[in-house]
Amino acid sequence: MTKKWTPQRLTAAALLIAIGILIPMVSPLKVVLEPASFTLASHVAIFLAMMIDPAVAIVVTIGTFIGFFLNFPLVIALRAASHIIFAIVGSFYLRAHSNTLTSLRKTHVFSFCIAVIHAVCEVAVVFGFYFNGDMAAYTSVRMVILLIGLGSIVHSMVDFEIAYVIYRALRKQKGFADLLAH
C-alpha cells in the first residue's frame, strides 16, 4: 500500500530537494574534473529519501536532477539523472527488507551494492555522452572507469555513511520514527 502524501512527508521531500540542490551549489568540498564531479554530501538527500520510501526517493531524485541541470555542465546533470536508478532500486529494497538498516554489516553491504549500481549508471552516462563513436572526446575508457566508476563507488559510500549517521539520529527523535519507515 502506498503511503499518502502527508504534510510531514511532503515537507521532508521538499527539504531534501532543497538540500540536494544547495549542497552541490555552495559546498567548498568539491572537485570538478569534467566529466567527473565529486561534492561531499551531494547524495545525502537522495539516500535519506530512500530511507523514507520509494515515492519520496523518486521525487527528491528528480528535484535534485533539476538543480544539477540548472547549475552544472550537461554531462554532470545527466549523471545526476541516472541517480533515479539506484534511488528506485535502493528504496524498494529497503522497503522489502526493513531490517537492512538495523545491522551494521547489512548496512555496509547495502551501501556497497547501491554504490556499484550508482557507479555503473554514471559510467554508462559518460560513455554514452562522450564515446558515441568519438573515442577522442575526453579521455580513455580506462580513465572513465577509474575516475567515474571507482570514484563514484567511494563517493557514494562516503555520502551513504553521512546519511546513515543522520538517519540514526533522526530515528531517535520523536516524530521522525514514523516518517523513517525502516
MIRO-537048 format. One record per atom (N, C-alpha, C): residue number from 1; x negated, y negated, z negated. Coordinates in Angstrom, 1 decimal. Example, Ala and Ser with C-alpha at 12.3 -4.5 7.8 and 13.67 -1.06 7.14 Angstrom:
2
ATOM   resi        X        Y        Z
ATOM      1    -13.2      5.7     -7.8
ATOM      1    -12.3      4.5     -7.8
ATOM      1    -13.2      3.3     -7.8
ATOM      2    -12.8      2.2     -7.1
ATOM      2    -13.7      1.1     -7.1
ATOM      2    -12.9      0.0     -7.9
END
This chain:
182
ATOM   resi        X        Y        Z
ATOM      1     -0.8      1.2      0.0
ATOM      1      0.0      0.0      0.0
ATOM      1     -0.9     -1.3      0.0
ATOM      2     -0.6     -2.2      0.9
ATOM      2     -1.3     -3.4      1.0
ATOM      2     -0.9     -4.4     -0.1
ATOM      3     -1.9     -5.0     -0.7
ATOM      3     -1.6     -6.0     -1.8
ATOM      3     -1.0     -7.3     -1.2
ATOM      4     -0.2     -7.9     -1.9
ATOM      4      0.4     -9.2     -1.5
ATOM      4     -0.7    -10.3     -1.6
ATOM      5     -0.5    -11.3     -0.8
ATOM      5     -1.4    -12.5     -0.9
ATOM      5     -1.0    -13.4     -2.1
ATOM      6     -1.4    -13.0     -3.3
ATOM      6     -1.0    -13.8     -4.5
ATOM      6     -1.8    -15.1     -4.5
ATOM      7     -1.4    -16.1     -5.2
ATOM      7     -2.3    -17.3     -5.3
ATOM      7     -3.7    -17.0     -5.7
ATOM      8     -3.9    -16.0     -6.6
ATOM      8     -5.2    -15.6     -7.1
ATOM      8     -6.1    -15.1     -5.9
ATOM      9     -5.5    -14.1     -5.2
ATOM      9     -6.2    -13.6     -4.0
ATOM      9     -6.5    -14.6     -3.0
ATOM     10     -5.5    -15.5     -2.7
ATOM     10     -5.7    -16.5     -1.7
ATOM     10     -6.8    -17.5     -2.1
ATOM     11     -6.8    -17.9     -3.4
ATOM     11     -7.8    -18.8     -3.9
ATOM     11     -9.2    -18.1     -3.8
ATOM     12     -9.2    -16.9     -4.2
ATOM     12    -10.5    -16.2     -4.2
ATOM     12    -11.1    -16.1     -2.8
ATOM     13    -10.2    -15.8     -1.8
ATOM     13    -10.6    -15.7     -0.4
ATOM     13    -11.1    -17.1      0.1
ATOM     14    -10.4    -18.1     -0.2
ATOM     14    -10.7    -19.5      0.2
ATOM     14    -12.1    -19.9     -0.4
ATOM     15    -12.3    -19.6     -1.7
ATOM     15    -13.5    -20.0     -2.4
ATOM     15    -14.7    -19.2     -1.8
ATOM     16    -14.5    -17.9     -1.5
ATOM     16    -15.5    -17.1     -0.9
ATOM     16    -15.9    -17.6      0.5
ATOM     17    -14.9    -18.0      1.2
ATOM     17    -15.2    -18.6      2.6
ATOM     17    -16.0    -19.8      2.4
ATOM     18    -15.6    -20.7      1.5
ATOM     18    -16.4    -21.9      1.3
ATOM     18    -17.8    -21.6      0.9
ATOM     19    -18.0    -20.7      0.0
ATOM     19    -19.3    -20.3     -0.5
ATOM     19    -20.1    -19.7      0.7
ATOM     20    -19.5    -18.9      1.4
ATOM     20    -20.1    -18.2      2.6
ATOM     20    -20.6    -19.2      3.7
ATOM     21    -19.9    -20.3      3.8
ATOM     21    -20.2    -21.3      4.8
ATOM     21    -21.3    -22.2      4.2
ATOM     22    -21.1    -22.6      3.0
ATOM     22    -22.0    -23.6      2.3
ATOM     22    -23.4    -23.0      2.1
ATOM     23    -23.6    -21.8      1.6
ATOM     23    -24.9    -21.3      1.3
ATOM     23    -25.9    -21.4      2.5
ATOM     24    -25.5    -20.9      3.7
ATOM     24    -26.4    -21.0      4.8
ATOM     24    -26.7    -22.4      5.2
ATOM     25    -25.8    -23.3      5.0
ATOM     25    -26.0    -24.7      5.4
ATOM     25    -26.9    -25.5      4.5
ATOM     26    -26.9    -25.2      3.2
ATOM     26    -27.6    -26.1      2.2
ATOM     26    -28.8    -25.3      1.5
ATOM     27    -28.8    -24.0      1.6
ATOM     27    -29.9    -23.3      0.9
ATOM     27    -31.3    -23.7      1.3
ATOM     28    -32.1    -24.0      0.4
ATOM     28    -33.5    -24.2      0.7
ATOM     28    -34.3    -22.9      0.9
ATOM     29    -33.7    -21.8      0.5
ATOM     29    -34.3    -20.5      0.6
ATOM     29    -33.9    -19.7      1.8
ATOM     30    -34.4    -20.3      3.0
ATOM     30    -34.1    -19.6      4.3
ATOM     30    -35.3    -19.6      5.2
ATOM     31    -35.3    -18.6      6.0
ATOM     31    -36.3    -18.5      7.1
ATOM     31    -35.6    -18.3      8.4
ATOM     32    -35.9    -19.2      9.4
ATOM     32    -35.2    -19.0     10.7
ATOM     32    -36.3    -18.8     11.7
ATOM     33    -36.4    -17.6     12.3
ATOM     33    -37.3    -17.3     13.3
ATOM     33    -36.4    -16.7     14.4
ATOM     34    -35.7    -17.6     15.2
ATOM     34    -34.7    -17.1     16.1
ATOM     34    -35.3    -16.0     17.0
ATOM     35    -34.6    -14.9     17.1
ATOM     35    -33.1    -14.7     16.8
ATOM     35    -32.9    -14.3     15.3
ATOM     36    -33.8    -14.3     14.5
ATOM     36    -33.6    -13.9     13.1
ATOM     36    -33.4    -15.1     12.2
ATOM     37    -32.6    -14.9     11.2
ATOM     37    -32.5    -15.9     10.1
ATOM     37    -32.2    -15.2      8.9
ATOM     38    -32.9    -15.5      7.8
ATOM     38    -32.7    -14.9      6.5
ATOM     38    -32.5    -16.0      5.5
ATOM     39    -31.3    -16.1      4.9
ATOM     39    -31.0    -17.0      3.9
ATOM     39    -30.5    -16.3      2.7
ATOM     40    -31.3    -16.5      1.6
ATOM     40    -30.9    -15.8      0.4
ATOM     40    -29.5    -16.1      0.0
ATOM     41    -28.8    -15.0     -0.3
ATOM     41    -27.4    -15.0     -0.8
ATOM     41    -26.3    -15.3      0.3
ATOM     42    -26.7    -15.3      1.5
ATOM     42    -25.8    -15.7      2.6
ATOM     42    -24.7    -14.6      2.8
ATOM     43    -24.9    -13.4      2.3
ATOM     43    -23.9    -12.3      2.4
ATOM     43    -23.1    -12.1      1.1
ATOM     44    -23.5    -12.8      0.1
ATOM     44    -22.8    -12.6     -1.2
ATOM     44    -21.3    -12.7     -1.2
ATOM     45    -20.8    -13.7     -0.5
ATOM     45    -19.4    -13.9     -0.4
ATOM     45    -18.7    -12.7      0.3
ATOM     46    -19.3    -12.2      1.3
ATOM     46    -18.7    -11.1      2.0
ATOM     46    -18.7     -9.8      1.1
ATOM     47    -19.8     -9.6      0.4
ATOM     47    -19.9     -8.5     -0.5
ATOM     47    -18.9     -8.6     -1.6
ATOM     48    -18.7     -9.8     -2.2
ATOM     48    -17.7     -9.9     -3.2
ATOM     48    -16.3     -9.7     -2.7
ATOM     49    -16.1    -10.2     -1.5
ATOM     49    -14.8    -10.0     -0.8
ATOM     49    -14.5     -8.5     -0.6
ATOM     50    -15.5     -7.7     -0.2
ATOM     50    -15.4     -6.3     -0.1
ATOM     50    -15.0     -5.6     -1.4
ATOM     51    -15.5     -6.2     -2.5
ATOM     51    -15.2     -5.6     -3.8
ATOM     51    -13.7     -6.0     -4.3
ATOM     52    -13.1     -6.9     -3.6
ATOM     52    -11.7     -7.2     -3.9
ATOM     52    -10.8     -6.3     -3.1
ATOM     53    -10.8     -6.4     -1.8
ATOM     53    -10.1     -5.4     -0.9
ATOM     53    -10.3     -5.7      0.5
ATOM     54    -10.0     -4.8      1.4
ATOM     54    -10.2     -4.9      2.9
ATOM     54     -9.7     -6.2      3.5
ATOM     55     -8.5     -6.6      3.1
ATOM     55     -7.9     -7.8      3.8
ATOM     55     -8.7     -9.1      3.4
ATOM     56     -9.1     -9.2      2.2
ATOM     56     -9.9    -10.3      1.7
ATOM     56    -11.3    -10.3      2.4
ATOM     57    -11.8     -9.1      2.6
ATOM     57    -13.1     -8.9      3.2
ATOM     57    -13.1     -9.4      4.7
ATOM     58    -12.0     -9.0      5.4
ATOM     58    -11.8     -9.4      6.8
ATOM     58    -11.7    -10.9      6.9
ATOM     59    -10.8    -11.5      6.1
ATOM     59    -10.6    -13.0      6.1
ATOM     59    -11.9    -13.7      5.8
ATOM     60    -12.6    -13.3      4.8
ATOM     60    -13.8    -14.0      4.4
ATOM     60    -14.9    -13.9      5.5
ATOM     61    -15.0    -12.7      6.1
ATOM     61    -16.0    -12.5      7.2
ATOM     61    -15.7    -13.4      8.4
ATOM     62    -14.4    -13.5      8.7
ATOM     62    -14.0    -14.3      9.9
ATOM     62    -14.3    -15.8      9.5
ATOM     63    -14.0    -16.2      8.3
ATOM     63    -14.2    -17.6      7.9
ATOM     63    -15.7    -17.9      7.9
ATOM     64    -16.5    -17.0      7.4
ATOM     64    -18.0    -17.3      7.3
ATOM     64    -18.6    -17.3      8.8
ATOM     65    -18.0    -16.4      9.7
ATOM     65    -18.5    -16.5     11.0
ATOM     65    -18.2    -17.8     11.7
ATOM     66    -17.0    -18.4     11.4
ATOM     66    -16.7    -19.7     11.9
ATOM     66    -17.7    -20.8     11.4
ATOM     67    -18.1    -20.7     10.2
ATOM     67    -19.1    -21.6      9.6
ATOM     67    -20.4    -21.4     10.3
ATOM     68    -20.8    -20.2     10.6
ATOM     68    -22.1    -20.0     11.3
ATOM     68    -22.0    -20.5     12.7
ATOM     69    -20.8    -20.3     13.4
ATOM     69    -20.6    -20.7     14.8
ATOM     69    -20.8    -22.2     14.9
ATOM     70    -20.3    -22.9     13.9
ATOM     70    -20.3    -24.4     14.0
ATOM     70    -21.7    -25.0     13.6
ATOM     71    -22.6    -24.2     13.0
ATOM     71    -23.8    -24.7     12.4
ATOM     71    -25.1    -24.1     12.9
ATOM     72    -25.0    -23.0     13.6
ATOM     72    -26.2    -22.2     14.0
ATOM     72    -26.3    -21.9     15.4
ATOM     73    -27.5    -21.5     15.9
ATOM     73    -27.5    -21.1     17.3
ATOM     73    -26.6    -19.9     17.6
ATOM     74    -26.2    -19.7     18.8
ATOM     74    -25.2    -18.7     19.2
ATOM     74    -25.6    -17.3     18.8
ATOM     75    -26.8    -16.9     18.9
ATOM     75    -27.2    -15.6     18.6
ATOM     75    -27.0    -15.3     17.1
ATOM     76    -27.3    -16.3     16.3
ATOM     76    -27.2    -16.1     14.8
ATOM     76    -25.7    -16.1     14.5
ATOM     77    -24.9    -16.9     15.1
ATOM     77    -23.4    -16.8     14.9
ATOM     77    -22.9    -15.5     15.3
ATOM     78    -23.3    -14.9     16.4
ATOM     78    -22.9    -13.6     16.9
ATOM     78    -23.3    -12.5     15.9
ATOM     79    -24.5    -12.7     15.3
ATOM     79    -24.9    -11.7     14.3
ATOM     79    -23.9    -11.8     13.1
ATOM     80    -23.5    -13.0     12.7
ATOM     80    -22.6    -13.2     11.6
ATOM     80    -21.2    -12.5     12.0
ATOM     81    -20.8    -12.6     13.3
ATOM     81    -19.6    -12.0     13.7
ATOM     81    -19.7    -10.5     13.5
ATOM     82    -20.8     -9.9     13.7
ATOM     82    -21.0     -8.5     13.6
ATOM     82    -20.8     -8.0     12.1
ATOM     83    -20.8     -8.9     11.2
ATOM     83    -20.6     -8.5      9.8
ATOM     83    -19.2     -8.0      9.5
ATOM     84    -18.3     -8.2     10.4
ATOM     84    -16.9     -7.7     10.3
ATOM     84    -17.0     -6.1     10.2
ATOM     85    -17.9     -5.5     10.9
ATOM     85    -18.0     -4.1     10.9
ATOM     85    -18.4     -3.5      9.5
ATOM     86    -19.5     -4.0      9.0
ATOM     86    -19.9     -3.5      7.7
ATOM     86    -18.9     -3.9      6.6
ATOM     87    -18.3     -5.1      6.7
ATOM     87    -17.3     -5.5      5.8
ATOM     87    -16.1     -4.6      5.7
ATOM     88    -15.6     -4.2      6.9
ATOM     88    -14.4     -3.3      7.0
ATOM     88    -14.8     -1.9      6.5
ATOM     89    -15.9     -1.4      7.0
ATOM     89    -16.4      0.0      6.5
ATOM     89    -16.6      0.0      5.0
ATOM     90    -17.3     -1.0      4.5
ATOM     90    -17.6     -1.1      3.1
ATOM     90    -16.4     -1.2      2.2
ATOM     91    -15.5     -2.1      2.6
ATOM     91    -14.3     -2.4      1.8
ATOM     91    -13.4     -1.2      1.8
ATOM     92    -13.2     -0.5      2.9
ATOM     92    -12.3      0.6      2.9
ATOM     92    -13.0      1.8      2.1
ATOM     93    -14.3      1.9      2.2
ATOM     93    -15.0      2.9      1.4
ATOM     93    -14.8      2.7     -0.1
ATOM     94    -15.0      1.4     -0.5
ATOM     94    -14.8      1.1     -1.9
ATOM     94    -13.4      1.3     -2.4
ATOM     95    -12.4      1.1     -1.5
ATOM     95    -11.0      1.3     -1.8
ATOM     95    -10.8      2.8     -2.0
ATOM     96    -11.4      3.6     -1.1
ATOM     96    -11.1      5.1     -1.2
ATOM     96    -12.0      5.7     -2.3
ATOM     97    -13.1      5.1     -2.7
ATOM     97    -14.0      5.7     -3.7
ATOM     97    -14.2      4.7     -4.8
ATOM     98    -13.2      4.5     -5.6
ATOM     98    -13.1      3.4     -6.6
ATOM     98    -14.2      3.5     -7.7
ATOM     99    -14.8      4.7     -7.8
ATOM     99    -15.8      4.8     -8.8
ATOM     99    -17.3      4.5     -8.3
ATOM    100    -17.4      4.1     -7.1
ATOM    100    -18.7      3.8     -6.5
ATOM    100    -19.5      2.7     -7.3
ATOM    101    -18.8      1.7     -7.7
ATOM    101    -19.5      0.6     -8.4
ATOM    101    -19.6      0.8     -9.9
ATOM    102    -19.2      2.0    -10.4
ATOM    102    -19.4      2.3    -11.8
ATOM    102    -20.7      3.0    -12.1
ATOM    103    -21.3      3.5    -11.1
ATOM    103    -22.6      4.2    -11.2
ATOM    103    -23.7      3.5    -10.5
ATOM    104    -24.8      3.2    -11.2
ATOM    104    -25.9      2.5    -10.6
ATOM    104    -26.5      3.3     -9.4
ATOM    105    -26.5      4.6     -9.5
ATOM    105    -27.0      5.4     -8.4
ATOM    105    -26.1      5.3     -7.2
ATOM    106    -24.8      5.5     -7.4
ATOM    106    -23.8      5.4     -6.3
ATOM    106    -23.8      4.0     -5.7
ATOM    107    -24.0      3.0     -6.5
ATOM    107    -24.0      1.6     -6.1
ATOM    107    -25.2      1.4     -5.1
ATOM    108    -26.4      1.8     -5.5
ATOM    108    -27.6      1.6     -4.7
ATOM    108    -27.5      2.4     -3.4
ATOM    109    -26.9      3.6     -3.4
ATOM    109    -26.8      4.4     -2.2
ATOM    109    -25.8      3.7     -1.3
ATOM    110    -24.7      3.2     -1.8
ATOM    110    -23.7      2.4     -1.1
ATOM    110    -24.4      1.2     -0.4
ATOM    111    -25.1      0.5     -1.2
ATOM    111    -25.8     -0.7     -0.8
ATOM    111    -26.7     -0.4      0.4
ATOM    112    -27.5      0.7      0.3
ATOM    112    -28.4      1.1      1.4
ATOM    112    -27.6      1.4      2.7
ATOM    113    -26.5      2.2      2.5
ATOM    113    -25.7      2.6      3.7
ATOM    113    -25.1      1.4      4.4
ATOM    114    -24.6      0.5      3.6
ATOM    114    -24.0     -0.7      4.2
ATOM    114    -25.1     -1.5      4.8
ATOM    115    -26.3     -1.6      4.2
ATOM    115    -27.4     -2.3      4.8
ATOM    115    -27.8     -1.7      6.2
ATOM    116    -27.8     -0.4      6.3
ATOM    116    -28.1      0.2      7.6
ATOM    116    -27.1     -0.1      8.6
ATOM    117    -25.8      0.0      8.3
ATOM    117    -24.8     -0.4      9.2
ATOM    117    -24.9     -1.9      9.6
ATOM    118    -25.1     -2.7      8.6
ATOM    118    -25.4     -4.1      8.9
ATOM    118    -26.5     -4.3      9.9
ATOM    119    -27.6     -3.7      9.6
ATOM    119    -28.8     -3.9     10.5
ATOM    119    -28.6     -3.3     11.9
ATOM    120    -27.9     -2.2     12.0
ATOM    120    -27.7     -1.6     13.3
ATOM    120    -26.8     -2.6     14.1
ATOM    121    -25.8     -3.1     13.5
ATOM    121    -24.9     -4.1     14.2
ATOM    121    -25.7     -5.3     14.6
ATOM    122    -26.5     -5.9     13.8
ATOM    122    -27.2     -7.1     14.1
ATOM    122    -28.3     -6.8     15.2
ATOM    123    -28.9     -5.7     15.2
ATOM    123    -29.9     -5.3     16.2
ATOM    123    -29.1     -5.2     17.5
ATOM    124    -28.0     -4.5     17.5
ATOM    124    -27.2     -4.4     18.7
ATOM    124    -26.8     -5.8     19.3
ATOM    125    -26.4     -6.7     18.5
ATOM    125    -26.1     -8.0     19.0
ATOM    125    -27.3     -8.7     19.6
ATOM    126    -28.4     -8.6     19.0
ATOM    126    -29.6     -9.2     19.5
ATOM    126    -30.0     -8.5     20.9
ATOM    127    -30.0     -7.2     20.9
ATOM    127    -30.2     -6.5     22.2
ATOM    127    -29.3     -7.0     23.3
ATOM    128    -28.0     -7.0     22.9
ATOM    128    -27.0     -7.4     23.9
ATOM    128    -27.2     -8.9     24.4
ATOM    129    -27.6     -9.7     23.5
ATOM    129    -27.8    -11.1     23.8
ATOM    129    -29.1    -11.4     24.6
ATOM    130    -30.2    -10.8     24.2
ATOM    130    -31.4    -11.1     24.8
ATOM    130    -31.9    -10.1     25.8
ATOM    131    -31.5     -8.9     25.7
ATOM    131    -32.1     -7.9     26.6
ATOM    131    -31.2     -7.4     27.6
ATOM    132    -30.2     -8.2     28.1
ATOM    132    -29.3     -7.7     29.1
ATOM    132    -30.0     -7.8     30.5
ATOM    133    -31.0     -7.0     30.7
ATOM    133    -31.7     -7.0     31.9
ATOM    133    -33.0     -7.9     32.0
ATOM    134    -33.1     -8.7     31.0
ATOM    134    -34.3     -9.6     31.0
ATOM    134    -35.1     -9.3     29.7
ATOM    135    -36.0     -8.4     29.8
ATOM    135    -36.8     -8.0     28.6
ATOM    135    -37.7     -9.0     28.1
ATOM    136    -38.0    -10.0     28.9
ATOM    136    -39.0    -11.0     28.5
ATOM    136    -38.3    -12.2     27.8
ATOM    137    -37.0    -12.1     27.5
ATOM    137    -36.2    -13.2     27.0
ATOM    137    -36.9    -13.7     25.7
ATOM    138    -37.2    -12.9     24.7
ATOM    138    -37.7    -13.4     23.5
ATOM    138    -38.9    -12.6     23.0
ATOM    139    -38.7    -11.3     22.9
ATOM    139    -39.8    -10.5     22.2
ATOM    139    -39.6     -9.1     22.6
ATOM    140    -40.4     -8.2     22.1
ATOM    140    -40.3     -6.8     22.4
ATOM    140    -39.3     -6.1     21.6
ATOM    141    -38.9     -4.9     22.0
ATOM    141    -37.9     -4.1     21.3
ATOM    141    -38.4     -3.8     19.9
ATOM    142    -39.7     -3.5     19.8
ATOM    142    -40.2     -3.1     18.5
ATOM    142    -40.1     -4.3     17.5
ATOM    143    -40.4     -5.5     18.0
ATOM    143    -40.3     -6.7     17.2
ATOM    143    -38.9     -6.9     16.7
ATOM    144    -37.9     -6.8     17.6
ATOM    144    -36.5     -6.9     17.2
ATOM    144    -36.1     -5.9     16.2
ATOM    145    -36.5     -4.7     16.4
ATOM    145    -36.1     -3.6     15.4
ATOM    145    -36.8     -3.9     14.1
ATOM    146    -38.0     -4.3     14.1
ATOM    146    -38.7     -4.6     12.8
ATOM    146    -38.1     -5.9     12.1
ATOM    147    -38.1     -6.9     12.9
ATOM    147    -37.7     -8.2     12.3
ATOM    147    -36.2     -8.2     12.0
ATOM    148    -35.3     -7.9     12.9
ATOM    148    -33.9     -7.9     12.7
ATOM    148    -33.5     -6.7     11.9
ATOM    149    -33.9     -5.5     12.3
ATOM    149    -33.4     -4.3     11.7
ATOM    149    -33.9     -4.1     10.3
ATOM    150    -35.2     -4.0     10.1
ATOM    150    -35.8     -3.9      8.8
ATOM    150    -35.5     -5.1      7.9
ATOM    151    -35.6     -6.3      8.5
ATOM    151    -35.3     -7.5      7.7
ATOM    151    -33.9     -7.5      7.3
ATOM    152    -33.0     -7.1      8.1
ATOM    152    -31.6     -7.1      7.7
ATOM    152    -31.3     -6.1      6.6
ATOM    153    -32.0     -5.0      6.6
ATOM    153    -31.8     -4.0      5.5
ATOM    153    -32.2     -4.6      4.2
ATOM    154    -33.4     -5.1      4.2
ATOM    154    -33.9     -5.7      2.9
ATOM    154    -33.0     -6.9      2.5
ATOM    155    -32.7     -7.8      3.4
ATOM    155    -31.9     -9.0      3.1
ATOM    155    -30.5     -8.5      2.6
ATOM    156    -29.9     -7.6      3.2
ATOM    156    -28.6     -7.1      2.8
ATOM    156    -28.6     -6.5      1.4
ATOM    157    -29.6     -5.7      1.2
ATOM    157    -29.7     -5.1     -0.2
ATOM    157    -30.0     -6.1     -1.3
ATOM    158    -30.8     -7.1     -1.0
ATOM    158    -31.0     -8.1     -2.0
ATOM    158    -29.7     -8.9     -2.2
ATOM    159    -29.0     -9.3     -1.2
ATOM    159    -27.7    -10.0     -1.3
ATOM    159    -26.7     -9.2     -2.0
ATOM    160    -26.7     -7.9     -1.7
ATOM    160    -25.7     -7.0     -2.4
ATOM    160    -26.0     -6.9     -3.9
ATOM    161    -27.3     -6.9     -4.2
ATOM    161    -27.6     -6.9     -5.7
ATOM    161    -27.1     -8.1     -6.4
ATOM    162    -27.3     -9.3     -5.7
ATOM    162    -26.8    -10.5     -6.3
ATOM    162    -25.3    -10.5     -6.5
ATOM    163    -24.6    -10.0     -5.4
ATOM    163    -23.1     -9.9     -5.5
ATOM    163    -22.7     -8.9     -6.6
ATOM    164    -23.5     -7.8     -6.8
ATOM    164    -23.1     -6.8     -7.8
ATOM    164    -23.3     -7.4     -9.2
ATOM    165    -24.3     -8.2     -9.4
ATOM    165    -24.5     -8.8    -10.7
ATOM    165    -23.3     -9.7    -11.0
ATOM    166    -22.9    -10.5    -10.0
ATOM    166    -21.7    -11.4    -10.2
ATOM    166    -20.5    -10.5    -10.4
ATOM    167    -20.3     -9.5     -9.7
ATOM    167    -19.2     -8.6     -9.8
ATOM    167    -19.1     -8.1    -11.2
ATOM    168    -20.2     -7.6    -11.7
ATOM    168    -20.2     -7.0    -13.1
ATOM    168    -19.8     -8.1    -14.1
ATOM    169    -20.3     -9.3    -14.0
ATOM    169    -20.0    -10.4    -14.9
ATOM    169    -18.5    -10.7    -14.8
ATOM    170    -18.0    -10.8    -13.6
ATOM    170    -16.6    -11.1    -13.4
ATOM    170    -15.6    -10.0    -13.9
ATOM    171    -16.0     -8.8    -13.8
ATOM    171    -15.2     -7.7    -14.3
ATOM    171    -14.9     -7.8    -15.8
ATOM    172    -15.8     -8.5    -16.5
ATOM    172    -15.7     -8.7    -18.0
ATOM    172    -14.8     -9.9    -18.4
ATOM    173    -14.5    -10.7    -17.4
ATOM    173    -13.7    -11.9    -17.6
ATOM    173    -12.2    -11.6    -17.5
ATOM    174    -11.5    -12.1    -18.5
ATOM    174    -10.0    -12.0    -18.4
ATOM    174     -9.5    -12.6    -17.1
ATOM    175     -8.6    -11.9    -16.4
ATOM    175     -8.0    -12.5    -15.2
ATOM    175     -8.7    -12.0    -14.0
ATOM    176    -10.0    -11.6    -14.0
ATOM    176    -10.7    -11.2    -12.8
ATOM    176    -10.6     -9.7    -12.7
ATOM    177    -10.4     -8.9    -13.7
ATOM    177    -10.4     -7.5    -13.6
ATOM    177     -9.3     -7.0    -12.7
ATOM    178     -8.2     -7.6    -12.7
ATOM    178     -7.1     -7.2    -11.7
ATOM    178     -7.4     -7.6    -10.3
ATOM    179     -8.1     -8.7    -10.1
ATOM    179     -8.5     -9.1     -8.8
ATOM    179     -9.5     -8.2     -8.2
ATOM    180    -10.5     -7.8     -9.0
ATOM    180    -11.6     -6.9     -8.5
ATOM    180    -11.1     -5.5     -8.8
ATOM    181    -10.5     -4.9     -7.7
ATOM    181     -9.8     -3.6     -7.9
ATOM    181    -10.7     -2.4     -8.1
ATOM    182    -12.0     -2.5     -8.0
ATOM    182    -12.8     -1.3     -8.1
ATOM    182    -13.5     -1.3     -9.4
END
